[in-house]
Amino acid sequence: MSTLFLLRHGAIAQYEPRRFIGQTDHPLTEEGRRQAELWREALAGVPFEAVAVSDLCRCRETAAIILRGREGDIRCDPRLREIALGEFEGLTVDDVQARFPGAYERRGCDIAGFRPVGGESFADVQTRAVAAVSELAHLCGNVLVVAHGGVNRAILCHALGLDLAHLFRLGQDYCRLNLLDLEPDCWRVTGVNLAPGLPWQFPGP
C-alpha cells in the first residue's frame, strides 16, 4: 500500500474580475512560496518513495520548495496538469458570455462533460489524472503528488465514488493537502484540504 500526499500548488496571482486560468502557466506569488515553506517544515520528517507533479511551473516550484535539501527526482507528468479550457483561457465570465452565448450556462449544467472549444471536460481530466495516480499505487511507502484544484477534485471524486457533477463540493484551497491510502483495487480518503501546522499524524519512516 502507498500513502498519497496529494497537494494543491501554492497561491498564484488573482485579478479582478477573475479569469479562467486552466493551463495558463502562472508562477507562484510570494504568498505561494511562503505556503510551500510551511509544508517543507511540516513534512520534513516524512520520507517519499516517489514524487510526481504537474509540469506547470506553479506545481514544479511548490514541490521544489517542499523538497529542498532532499535527494531524489521530481517527475513531471503532464497528465497532472489543470483542466485545459481552450477558448475560455484568460477570459472573464462576462467575456465568455459575450463571445460564446450560452456556453457558460451549458458548462454549469454539465460540469463533468462540457468541453470548451479546444479544451477538456472534467471527465477527460479525471481519466488522465487517475491513470497517472494509478501507476503509483503499487509503491510501498509515501508518494507526493503536487497538482491543481480541478485535478485533485477529480481524483478525490474517483476515490470517493462521487459523481463529478459534485466536484466543487470538495474544498481545495491553495497549498492544502489531501491524504489517500492507495491499493491497486481500493483507494481510501483519510484527509481532505488539510492545512499545515495542524496536529495531523503523518506516516513516519
N, CA, C and O of each residue as an XYZ file, in Angstrom:
820
protein
N       0.844     -1.203      0.000
C       0.000      0.000      0.000
C       0.874      1.245      0.000
O       1.927      1.265      0.637
N       0.452      2.266     -0.697
C       1.131      3.556     -0.656
C       0.189      4.597     -0.055
O      -1.032      4.497     -0.170
N       0.778      5.578      0.575
C       0.019      6.717      1.087
C       0.280      7.906      0.182
O       1.421      8.341      0.028
N      -0.776      8.426     -0.413
C      -0.657      9.541     -1.353
C      -0.840     10.857     -0.620
O      -1.871     11.095      0.009
N       0.171     11.706     -0.708
C       0.102     13.083     -0.227
C      -0.218     13.931     -1.455
O       0.670     14.253     -2.245
N      -1.473     14.284     -1.606
C      -1.964     14.985     -2.797
C      -2.148     16.459     -2.452
O      -3.078     16.828     -1.735
N      -1.264     17.284     -2.964
C      -1.213     18.694     -2.583
C      -1.607     19.581     -3.755
O      -1.262     19.303     -4.904
N      -2.326     20.641     -3.454
C      -2.517     21.680     -4.462
C      -1.340     22.657     -4.395
O      -0.793     22.906     -3.320
N      -0.960     23.198     -5.533
C       0.132     24.185     -5.578
C      -0.198     25.404     -4.718
O      -1.347     25.619     -4.331
N       0.841     26.201     -4.426
C       0.666     27.433     -3.677
C      -0.029     28.516     -4.475
O      -0.324     28.349     -5.658
N      -0.283     29.626     -3.809
C      -1.076     30.718     -4.386
C      -0.398     31.314     -5.621
O       0.826     31.419     -5.700
N      -1.233     31.693     -6.569
C      -0.798     32.436     -7.762
C      -1.577     33.749     -7.799
O      -2.548     33.927     -7.063
N      -1.146     34.652     -8.651
C      -1.798     35.965     -8.721
C      -3.233     35.824     -9.214
O      -3.518     35.068    -10.144
N      -4.131     36.569     -8.569
C      -5.529     36.618     -8.982
C      -5.860     38.055     -9.373
O      -5.307     39.008     -8.823
N      -6.753     38.188    -10.315
C      -7.102     39.506    -10.820
C      -8.607     39.705    -10.714
O      -9.371     38.740    -10.694
N      -9.013     40.936    -10.647
C     -10.439     41.259    -10.619
C     -10.804     42.024    -11.884
O     -10.136     43.003    -12.214
N     -11.842     41.609    -12.599
C     -12.601     40.385    -12.329
C     -11.774     39.140    -12.606
O     -10.842     39.164    -13.410
N     -12.125     38.055    -11.934
C     -11.390     36.800    -12.067
C     -11.518     36.245    -13.486
O     -12.495     36.489    -14.194
N     -10.489     35.488    -13.869
C     -10.418     34.931    -15.216
C     -10.263     33.417    -15.158
O      -9.800     32.869    -14.157
N     -10.650     32.754    -16.226
C     -10.389     31.331    -16.362
C      -8.895     31.143    -16.588
O      -8.331     31.712    -17.522
N      -8.256     30.352    -15.743
C      -6.807     30.187    -15.810
C      -6.438     28.885    -16.522
O      -5.634     28.892    -17.454
N      -7.024     27.774    -16.085
C      -6.736     26.496    -16.727
C      -5.249     26.194    -16.764
O      -4.595     26.149    -15.723
N      -4.718     25.988    -17.950
C      -3.315     25.613    -18.111
C      -2.396     26.795    -18.382
O      -1.222     26.593    -18.689
N      -2.896     28.020    -18.277
C      -2.018     29.188    -18.379
C      -0.945     29.069    -17.293
O      -1.262     28.782    -16.139
N       0.306     29.286    -17.652
C       1.416     28.888    -16.776
C       1.854     30.013    -15.849
O       2.897     30.632    -16.063
N       1.062     30.275    -14.828
C       1.380     31.326    -13.859
C       2.345     30.815    -12.791
O       2.214     29.679    -12.336
N       3.320     31.646    -12.384
C       4.220     31.261    -11.286
C       3.559     31.507     -9.931
O       2.502     32.131     -9.841
N       4.201     31.006     -8.890
C       3.749     31.294     -7.536
C       3.969     32.763     -7.191
O       4.876     33.408     -7.716
N       3.133     33.274     -6.310
C       3.368     34.567     -5.681
C       4.262     34.354     -4.456
O       4.573     33.220     -4.093
N       4.667     35.446     -3.833
C       5.421     35.331     -2.582
C       4.604     34.593     -1.527
O       5.161     33.823     -0.745
N       3.302     34.815     -1.493
C       2.443     34.080     -0.562
C       2.457     32.594     -0.880
O       2.493     31.766      0.031
N       2.430     32.247     -2.160
C       2.500     30.845     -2.548
C       3.796     30.190     -2.107
O       3.795     29.037     -1.675
N       4.904     30.917     -2.214
C       6.196     30.372     -1.768
C       6.213     30.209     -0.248
O       6.765     29.240      0.272
N       5.607     31.161      0.456
C       5.527     31.049      1.924
C       4.699     29.827      2.316
O       5.057     29.109      3.250
N       3.600     29.587      1.611
C       2.770     28.425      1.904
C       3.549     27.126      1.707
O       3.446     26.201      2.513
N       4.332     27.067      0.625
C       5.129     25.872      0.373
C       6.191     25.670      1.450
O       6.477     24.536      1.834
N       6.776     26.761      1.937
C       7.768     26.668      3.014
C       7.152     26.053      4.269
O       7.805     25.278      4.967
N       5.899     26.398      4.556
C       5.231     25.814      5.726
C       5.106     24.300      5.586
O       5.247     23.567      6.565
N       4.838     23.831      4.359
C       4.762     22.388      4.154
C       6.143     21.744      4.188
O       6.272     20.590      4.598
N       7.163     22.459      3.771
C       8.520     21.922      3.887
C       8.822     21.603      5.339
O       9.413     20.566      5.643
N       8.420     22.491      6.235
C       8.631     22.254      7.656
C       7.740     21.124      8.174
O       8.196     20.257      8.920
N       6.466     21.142      7.772
C       5.516     20.156      8.288
C       5.847     18.737      7.827
O       5.594     17.774      8.550
N       6.415     18.607      6.621
C       6.680     17.291      6.042
C       8.150     16.889      6.132
O       8.571     15.916      5.507
N       8.922     17.634      6.904
C      10.364     17.388      6.960
C      10.685     15.966      7.396
O      11.686     15.401      6.955
N       9.863     15.381      8.246
C      10.134     14.033      8.741
C       9.472     12.930      7.953
O       9.531     11.767      8.353
N       8.843     13.266      6.838
C       8.127     12.274      6.035
C       8.975     11.902      4.823
O       9.239     12.760      3.981
N       9.407     10.655      4.711
C      10.160     10.239      3.522
C       9.207      9.940      2.371
O       8.095      9.458      2.585
N       9.648     10.229      1.157
C       8.818      9.968     -0.018
C       9.537      8.983     -0.944
O      10.700      9.165     -1.305
N       8.802      7.942     -1.310
C       9.325      6.949     -2.246
C       9.343      7.490     -3.674
O      10.188      7.108     -4.483
N       8.402      8.381     -3.971
C       8.309      8.955     -5.316
C       7.631     10.309     -5.225
O       6.852     10.567     -4.308
N       7.936     11.171     -6.187
C       7.319     12.492     -6.285
C       6.908     12.704     -7.736
O       7.731     12.578     -8.643
N       5.641     13.024     -7.955
C       5.141     13.323     -9.298
C       4.372     14.632     -9.245
O       3.576     14.855     -8.333
N       4.610     15.498    -10.224
C       3.985     16.815    -10.209
C       3.507     17.176    -11.607
O       4.031     16.680    -12.604
N       2.508     18.043    -11.666
C       2.143     18.682    -12.927
C       3.362     19.417    -13.469
O       4.176     19.943    -12.709
N       3.476     19.445    -14.795
C       4.633     20.122    -15.387
C       4.464     21.633    -15.476
O       5.355     22.310    -15.989
N       3.352     22.189    -14.995
C       3.204     23.645    -14.958
C       4.051     24.211    -13.827
O       4.220     23.569    -12.790
N       4.586     25.417    -14.029
C       5.622     25.930    -13.132
C       5.134     26.122    -11.707
O       5.933     25.999    -10.778
N       3.856     26.417    -11.494
C       3.373     26.629    -10.128
C       3.449     25.356     -9.291
O       3.632     25.425     -8.076
N       3.312     24.198     -9.929
C       3.436     22.926     -9.219
C       4.901     22.531     -9.052
O       5.302     22.050     -7.992
N       5.690     22.731    -10.091
C       7.116     22.398    -10.006
C       7.795     23.215     -8.912
O       8.615     22.693     -8.157
N       7.448     24.502     -8.832
C       8.070     25.357     -7.827
C       7.621     24.976     -6.425
O       8.431     24.968     -5.498
N       6.336     24.661     -6.256
C       5.836     24.229     -4.949
C       6.589     22.995     -4.467
O       7.041     22.943     -3.323
N       6.723     21.994     -5.352
C       7.418     20.767     -4.978
C       8.892     21.028     -4.678
O       9.438     20.467     -3.728
N       9.539     21.873     -5.476
C      10.959     22.154     -5.273
C      11.211     22.799     -3.909
O      12.210     22.501     -3.255
N      10.313     23.673     -3.486
C      10.460     24.302     -2.165
C      10.277     23.269     -1.067
O      11.075     23.215     -0.132
N       9.246     22.455     -1.164
C       8.955     21.458     -0.133
C      10.106     20.468      0.011
O      10.419     20.042      1.123
N      10.734     20.101     -1.091
C      11.755     19.050     -1.084
C      13.170     19.598     -1.082
O      14.124     18.839     -1.252
N      13.327     20.898     -0.892
C      14.661     21.497     -0.903
C      15.570     20.799      0.117
O      15.205     20.624      1.280
N      16.751     20.410     -0.345
C      17.709     19.738      0.524
C      17.588     18.230      0.531
O      18.410     17.556      1.152
N      16.588     17.676     -0.140
C      16.428     16.225     -0.191
C      17.018     15.687     -1.499
O      17.120     16.397     -2.499
N      17.399     14.418     -1.455
C      17.810     13.732     -2.673
C      16.591     13.112     -3.328
O      15.558     12.924     -2.686
N      16.716     12.796     -4.596
C      15.617     12.148     -5.308
C      15.090     13.018     -6.430
O      15.265     14.237     -6.439
N      14.442     12.363     -7.372
C      13.943     13.038     -8.560
C      12.498     13.487     -8.378
O      11.708     12.835     -7.695
N      12.174     14.607     -8.999
C      10.794     15.072     -9.118
C      10.357     14.791    -10.550
O      10.898     15.365    -11.495
N       9.375     13.903    -10.708
C       8.925     13.523    -12.053
C       7.779     14.429    -12.481
O       6.748     14.494    -11.812
N       7.961     15.119    -13.587
C       6.908     15.971    -14.139
C       6.011     15.139    -15.058
O       6.492     14.457    -15.963
N       4.710     15.205    -14.812
C       3.759     14.396    -15.570
C       2.662     15.308    -16.109
O       1.865     15.823    -15.324
N       2.595     15.526    -17.420
C       1.569     16.414    -17.978
C       0.147     15.922    -17.757
O      -0.802     16.692    -17.913
N      -0.018     14.651    -17.394
C      -1.363     14.159    -17.082
C      -1.916     14.771    -15.805
O      -3.113     14.671    -15.539
N      -1.055     15.404    -15.010
C      -1.478     16.060    -13.772
C      -1.736     17.553    -13.963
O      -1.987     18.266    -12.992
N      -1.676     18.028    -15.202
C      -1.981     19.445    -15.471
C      -3.434     19.781    -15.123
O      -4.306     18.913    -15.092
N      -3.659     21.059    -14.865
C      -5.025     21.549    -14.673
C      -5.819     21.362    -15.960
O      -5.248     21.140    -17.028
N      -7.139     21.453    -15.846
C      -8.021     21.307    -16.998
C      -7.660     22.321    -18.079
O      -7.404     23.489    -17.785
N      -7.641     21.867    -19.326
C      -7.439     22.768    -20.466
C      -8.778     23.407    -20.825
O      -9.752     22.705    -21.097
N      -8.821     24.708    -20.824
C     -10.083     25.428    -21.034
C     -10.219     26.019    -22.428
O     -11.158     26.768    -22.696
N      -9.296     25.690    -23.310
C      -9.438     26.078    -24.707
C      -9.682     27.571    -24.882
O      -8.920     28.398    -24.381
N     -10.754     27.909    -25.599
C     -11.035     29.312    -25.908
C     -11.508     30.118    -24.700
O     -11.651     31.337    -24.795
N     -11.756     29.453    -23.557
C     -12.103     30.176    -22.327
C     -10.873     30.727    -21.615
O     -10.998     31.636    -20.794
N      -9.691     30.197    -21.910
C      -8.477     30.573    -21.172
C      -8.264     32.089    -21.211
O      -8.314     32.720    -22.267
N      -8.027     32.640    -20.035
C      -7.713     34.060    -19.920
C      -8.905     34.987    -19.957
O      -8.739     36.198    -19.814
N     -10.112     34.454    -20.147
C     -11.300     35.292    -20.254
C     -12.031     35.392    -18.923
O     -11.936     34.501    -18.080
N     -12.763     36.490    -18.747
C     -13.672     36.605    -17.616
C     -14.988     35.921    -17.977
O     -15.219     35.567    -19.133
N     -15.849     35.739    -16.972
C     -17.175     35.179    -17.238
C     -17.931     36.068    -18.221
O     -18.586     35.564    -19.134
N     -17.847     37.382    -18.044
C     -18.529     38.295    -18.970
C     -18.002     38.139    -20.387
O     -18.773     38.176    -21.346
N     -16.682     37.963    -20.523
C     -16.095     37.754    -21.854
C     -16.665     36.494    -22.496
O     -17.042     36.501    -23.668
N     -16.724     35.418    -21.726
C     -17.216     34.143    -22.257
C     -18.671     34.276    -22.687
O     -19.054     33.801    -23.756
N     -19.474     34.920    -21.858
C     -20.897     35.066    -22.187
C     -21.099     35.924    -23.432
O     -22.037     35.705    -24.199
N     -20.212     36.907    -23.631
C     -20.335     37.766    -24.807
C     -19.862     37.065    -26.080
O     -20.486     37.196    -27.133
N     -18.769     36.327    -25.984
C     -18.171     35.720    -27.176
C     -18.802     34.378    -27.550
O     -18.856     34.007    -28.723
N     -19.281     33.654    -26.524
C     -19.822     32.304    -26.753
C     -21.183     32.195    -26.075
O     -21.299     31.534    -25.043
N     -22.206     32.824    -26.627
C     -23.525     32.863    -25.968
C     -24.018     31.462    -25.613
O     -24.045     30.559    -26.449
N     -24.404     31.311    -24.361
C     -24.966     30.057    -23.863
C     -23.944     29.046    -23.389
O     -24.314     28.088    -22.710
N     -22.648     29.221    -23.723
C     -21.646     28.214    -23.375
C     -21.415     28.144    -21.868
O     -21.284     27.053    -21.313
N     -21.365     29.286    -21.209
C     -21.132     29.290    -19.764
C     -22.271     28.579    -19.039
O     -22.041     27.836    -18.085
N     -23.485     28.807    -19.491
C     -24.646     28.163    -18.876
C     -24.638     26.653    -19.143
O     -24.987     25.867    -18.263
N     -24.243     26.249    -20.351
C     -24.172     24.820    -20.650
C     -23.116     24.136    -19.792
O     -23.305     23.005    -19.343
N     -22.020     24.822    -19.572
C     -20.991     24.253    -18.698
C     -21.525     24.072    -17.278
O     -21.247     23.060    -16.634
N     -22.284     25.042    -16.792
C     -22.852     24.936    -15.458
C     -23.814     23.773    -15.318
O     -23.920     23.175    -14.247
N     -24.517     23.447    -16.397
C     -25.481     22.341    -16.366
C     -24.813     20.979    -16.531
O     -25.410     19.954    -16.200
N     -23.579     20.957    -17.041
C     -22.879     19.691    -17.285
C     -21.399     19.884    -17.009
O     -20.578     19.830    -17.924
N     -21.058     20.110    -15.738
C     -19.677     20.427    -15.393
C     -18.753     19.241    -15.670
O     -17.563     19.432    -15.919
N     -19.290     18.020    -15.628
C     -18.456     16.849    -15.879
C     -18.142     16.672    -17.359
O     -17.023     16.300    -17.715
N     -19.120     16.934    -18.225
C     -18.978     16.568    -19.623
C     -18.740     17.699    -20.596
O     -18.361     17.447    -21.740
N     -18.950     18.956    -20.178
C     -18.835     20.080    -21.116
C     -17.378     20.347    -21.480
O     -16.509     20.396    -20.609
N     -17.120     20.518    -22.781
C     -15.795     20.888    -23.276
C     -15.881     22.224    -24.004
O     -16.622     22.339    -24.980
N     -15.137     23.243    -23.551
C     -15.000     24.439    -24.381
C     -14.285     24.080    -25.680
O     -13.575     23.077    -25.747
N     -14.470     24.888    -26.694
C     -13.769     24.638    -27.958
C     -12.270     24.621    -27.686
O     -11.728     25.563    -27.108
N     -11.606     23.555    -28.101
C     -10.174     23.425    -27.902
C      -9.772     23.001    -26.508
O      -8.581     22.975    -26.195
N     -10.739     22.664    -25.654
C     -10.436     22.326    -24.271
C     -10.893     20.929    -23.878
O     -11.179     20.084    -24.726
N     -10.953     20.710    -22.562
C     -11.298     19.416    -21.991
C     -12.530     19.534    -21.111
O     -12.933     20.627    -20.713
N     -13.115     18.381    -20.818
C     -14.129     18.272    -19.773
C     -13.454     17.759    -18.501
O     -12.320     17.281    -18.541
N     -14.157     17.861    -17.379
C     -13.608     17.295    -16.153
C     -13.569     15.771    -16.219
O     -12.753     15.148    -15.540
N     -14.434     15.166    -17.022
C     -14.336     13.721    -17.234
C     -13.017     13.371    -17.919
O     -12.384     12.372    -17.577
N     -12.602     14.191    -18.885
C     -11.306     13.990    -19.532
C     -10.172     14.109    -18.518
O      -9.245     13.299    -18.506
N     -10.260     15.121    -17.675
C      -9.233     15.345    -16.654
C      -9.151     14.151    -15.721
O      -8.061     13.672    -15.408
N     -10.310     13.669    -15.274
C     -10.316     12.537    -14.347
C      -9.665     11.307    -14.968
O      -8.911     10.598    -14.301
N      -9.948     11.053    -16.228
C      -9.372      9.879    -16.895
C      -7.852      9.932    -16.879
O      -7.203      8.947    -16.528
N      -7.274     11.075    -17.257
C      -5.806     11.141    -17.341
C      -5.162     11.208    -15.954
O      -4.110     10.609    -15.731
N      -5.796     11.944    -15.011
C      -5.202     12.096    -13.681
C      -5.262     10.793    -12.890
O      -4.301     10.439    -12.207
N      -6.372     10.083    -12.974
C      -6.491      8.804    -12.272
C      -5.503      7.795    -12.845
O      -4.932      6.999    -12.100
N      -5.293      7.819    -14.161
C      -4.292      6.933    -14.766
C      -2.901      7.226    -14.210
O      -2.137      6.304    -13.926
N      -2.572      8.508    -14.055
C      -1.257      8.879    -13.523
C      -1.084      8.401    -12.094
O      -0.036      7.860    -11.742
N      -2.101      8.596    -11.268
C      -2.008      8.189     -9.870
C      -2.025      6.670     -9.737
O      -1.349      6.122     -8.867
N      -2.780      5.989    -10.581
C      -2.864      4.526    -10.509
C      -1.494      3.876    -10.690
O      -1.225      2.816    -10.126
N      -0.641      4.507    -11.471
C       0.701      3.963    -11.686
C       1.559      4.029    -10.424
O       2.594      3.368    -10.338
N       1.127      4.832     -9.443
C       1.872      4.968     -8.193
C       1.346      4.055     -7.097
O       1.976      3.919     -6.048
N       0.186      3.422     -7.330
C      -0.491      2.665     -6.285
C       0.261      1.397     -5.894
O       0.027      0.846     -4.818
N       1.158      0.932     -6.751
C       1.886     -0.304     -6.456
C       3.068     -0.057     -5.529
O       3.650     -1.013     -5.016
N       3.434      1.192     -5.303
C       4.580      1.506     -4.465
C       4.258      1.259     -2.996
O       3.104      1.353     -2.577
N       5.277      0.947     -2.232
C       5.124      0.796     -0.780
C       5.780      2.007     -0.119
O       6.989      2.207     -0.242
N       4.994      2.802      0.571
C       5.523      3.995      1.215
C       4.736      5.220      0.832
O       3.610      5.125      0.344
N       5.333      6.374      1.056
C       4.670      7.648      0.838
C       5.004      8.207     -0.539
O       6.145      8.138     -0.997
N       3.990      8.760     -1.185
C       4.142      9.347     -2.513
C       3.601     10.773     -2.465
O       2.491     10.995     -1.981
N       4.367     11.738     -2.958
C       3.922     13.128     -3.037
C       3.504     13.453     -4.458
O       4.259     13.225     -5.404
N       2.299     13.988     -4.606
C       1.817     14.484     -5.894
C       1.392     15.937     -5.699
O       0.586     16.237     -4.818
N       1.929     16.830     -6.511
C       1.541     18.246     -6.464
C       0.820     18.563     -7.770
O       1.397     18.473     -8.853
N      -0.436     18.932     -7.648
C      -1.252     19.173     -8.836
C      -2.125     20.409     -8.609
O      -1.678     21.375     -7.990
N      -3.343     20.387     -9.096
C      -4.191     21.573     -9.189
C      -5.561     21.303     -8.554
O      -5.930     20.158     -8.291
N      -6.298     22.387     -8.317
C      -7.602     22.248     -7.694
C      -8.546     21.341     -8.453
O      -9.167     20.458     -7.862
N      -8.662     21.549     -9.764
C      -9.568     20.731    -10.555
C      -9.114     19.294    -10.644
O      -9.930     18.377    -10.551
N      -7.828     19.083    -10.823
C      -7.263     17.735    -10.899
C      -7.480     16.994     -9.583
O      -7.934     15.850     -9.577
N      -7.156     17.645     -8.473
C      -7.295     16.992     -7.174
C      -8.750     16.630     -6.885
O      -9.031     15.551     -6.363
N      -9.666     17.523     -7.219
C     -11.077     17.208     -7.024
C     -11.500     15.999     -7.857
O     -12.260     15.154     -7.385
N     -11.012     15.917     -9.088
C     -11.358     14.786     -9.949
C     -10.820     13.480     -9.360
O     -11.507     12.460     -9.390
N      -9.607     13.505     -8.832
C      -9.029     12.315     -8.199
C      -9.833     11.929     -6.965
O     -10.134     10.752     -6.764
N     -10.183     12.906     -6.141
C     -10.958     12.624     -4.931
C     -12.341     12.081     -5.266
O     -12.827     11.176     -4.589
N     -12.978     12.617     -6.298
C     -14.283     12.091     -6.715
C     -14.165     10.619     -7.092
O     -15.022      9.811     -6.734
N     -13.114     10.278     -7.807
C     -12.901      8.873     -8.161
C     -12.744      8.016     -6.911
O     -13.365      6.959     -6.793
N     -11.909      8.475     -5.976
C     -11.654      7.692     -4.765
C     -12.908      7.535     -3.909
O     -13.108      6.493     -3.285
N     -13.747      8.559     -3.877
C     -14.951      8.560     -3.037
C     -16.176      7.977     -3.733
O     -17.220      7.802     -3.106
N     -16.055      7.676     -5.026
C     -17.223      7.240     -5.781
C     -18.246      8.337     -5.938
O     -19.445      8.071     -6.014
N     -17.773      9.585     -5.988
C     -18.648     10.753     -6.064
C     -18.781     11.198     -7.515
O     -17.785     11.295     -8.232
N     -20.003     11.468     -7.946
C     -20.227     11.939     -9.307
C     -19.499     13.261     -9.519
O     -19.504     14.130     -8.647
N     -18.877     13.405    -10.681
C     -18.140     14.637    -10.979
C     -19.029     15.878    -10.970
O     -18.526     16.995    -10.850
N     -20.324     15.699    -11.095
C     -21.228     16.848    -11.013
C     -21.081     17.575     -9.681
O     -21.434     18.749     -9.571
N     -20.557     16.874     -8.662
C     -20.444     17.446     -7.319
C     -19.013     17.822     -6.962
O     -18.724     18.040     -5.786
N     -18.105     17.907     -7.935
C     -16.698     18.084     -7.582
C     -16.429     19.372     -6.821
O     -15.509     19.413     -6.004
N     -17.204     20.428     -7.064
C     -16.921     21.684     -6.368
C     -17.463     21.716     -4.943
O     -17.361     22.737     -4.263
N     -18.037     20.603     -4.490
C     -18.366     20.480     -3.073
C     -17.126     20.169     -2.239
O     -17.154     20.269     -1.013
N     -16.056     19.798     -2.902
C     -14.812     19.450     -2.223
C     -13.908     20.670     -2.174
O     -13.484     21.169     -3.217
N     -13.610     21.152     -0.983
C     -12.718     22.289     -0.842
C     -11.295     21.931     -1.259
O     -10.789     20.866     -0.906
N     -10.651     22.825     -2.012
C      -9.266     22.647     -2.423
C      -8.606     24.017     -2.458
O      -8.426     24.610     -3.521
N      -8.249     24.508     -1.276
C      -7.610     25.812     -1.190
C      -6.148     25.700     -1.615
O      -5.586     24.607     -1.683
N      -5.548     26.852     -1.900
C      -4.142     26.858     -2.292
C      -3.272     26.178     -1.229
O      -3.393     26.445     -0.034
N      -2.399     25.296     -1.703
C      -1.392     24.631     -0.871
C      -2.016     23.877      0.305
O      -1.479     23.885      1.413
N      -3.132     23.239      0.056
C      -3.747     22.360      1.045
C      -3.531     20.914      0.624
O      -3.344     20.609     -0.554
N      -3.561     20.038      1.612
C      -3.159     18.648      1.437
C      -4.343     17.703      1.566
O      -5.236     17.910      2.389
N      -4.336     16.660      0.738
C      -5.270     15.547      0.856
C      -4.459     14.280      1.078
O      -3.362     14.140      0.538
N      -4.991     13.358      1.867
C      -4.309     12.105      2.146
C      -5.176     10.937      1.688
O      -6.368     10.879      1.990
N      -4.568     10.011      0.957
C      -5.276      8.825      0.480
C      -4.387      7.608      0.675
O      -3.184      7.665      0.419
N      -4.976      6.508      1.127
C      -4.305      5.218      1.135
C      -4.642      4.522     -0.181
O      -5.813      4.350     -0.517
N      -3.614      4.127     -0.916
C      -3.808      3.544     -2.242
C      -3.434      2.067     -2.244
O      -2.322      1.696     -1.871
N      -4.363      1.244     -2.663
C      -4.089     -0.133     -3.025
C      -4.568     -0.309     -4.459
O      -5.421      0.453     -4.914
N      -4.047     -1.285     -5.176
C      -4.425     -1.404     -6.587
C      -5.920     -1.462     -6.829
O      -6.385     -0.983     -7.863
N      -6.692     -2.032     -5.911
C      -8.132     -2.167     -6.130
C      -8.980     -1.370     -5.153
O     -10.199     -1.537     -5.108
N      -8.340     -0.495     -4.362
C      -9.103      0.272     -3.369
C      -8.346      1.533     -2.979
O      -7.191      1.467     -2.557
N      -8.993      2.670     -3.120
C      -8.431      3.940     -2.679
C      -9.282      4.458     -1.512
O     -10.505      4.542     -1.624
N      -8.638      4.802     -0.403
C      -9.366      5.269      0.775
C      -8.901      6.675      1.132
O      -7.709      6.903      1.334
N      -9.832      7.614      1.210
C      -9.523      9.002      1.544
C      -9.492      9.152      3.057
O     -10.457      8.813      3.742
N      -8.367      9.667      3.580
C      -8.227      9.832      5.021
C      -8.121     11.290      5.458
O      -8.159     11.580      6.653
N      -7.988     12.205      4.505
C      -7.940     13.628      4.843
C      -8.154     14.480      3.615
O      -7.680     14.138      2.531
N      -8.866     15.592      3.767
C      -9.177     16.474      2.643
C      -8.917     17.925      3.041
O      -9.366     18.378      4.094
N      -8.183     18.653      2.186
C      -7.984     20.107      2.331
C      -7.347     20.465      3.677
O      -7.785     21.396      4.353
N      -6.313     19.717      4.053
C      -5.645     19.917      5.336
C      -4.637     21.060      5.256
O      -3.949     21.233      4.250
N      -4.564     21.830      6.333
C      -3.619     22.942      6.414
C      -2.368     22.511      7.165
O      -2.446     21.639      8.030
N      -1.206     23.106      6.852
C      -0.001     22.812      7.640
C      -0.137     23.393      9.033
O      -0.879     24.352      9.245
N       0.579     22.812      9.981
C       0.556     23.338     11.334
C      -0.515     22.738     12.211
O      -0.500     22.948     13.424
N      -1.452     21.994     11.635
C      -2.461     21.317     12.440
C      -1.897     19.988     12.940
O      -0.964     19.455     12.339
N      -2.442     19.447     14.022
C      -1.848     18.241     14.630
C      -2.227     16.949     13.922
O      -2.683     16.002     14.563
N      -2.041     16.899     12.594
C      -2.277     15.663     11.862
C      -1.094     14.736     12.056
O       0.052     15.185     12.102
N      -1.362     13.460     12.168
C      -0.294     12.469     12.320
C       0.067     11.906     10.958
O      -0.672     11.089     10.407
N       1.195     12.336     10.409
C       1.642     11.845      9.116
C       2.388     10.529      9.308
O       3.016     10.297     10.341
N       2.305      9.669      8.287
C       3.092      8.427      8.364
C       4.573      8.746      8.489
O       5.084      9.644      7.820
N       5.249      8.013      9.337
C       6.674      8.238      9.558
C       7.529      7.326      8.712
O       7.018      6.668      7.805
N       8.849      7.269      8.991
C       9.754      6.412      8.221
C       9.375      4.949      8.352
O      10.031      4.087      7.768
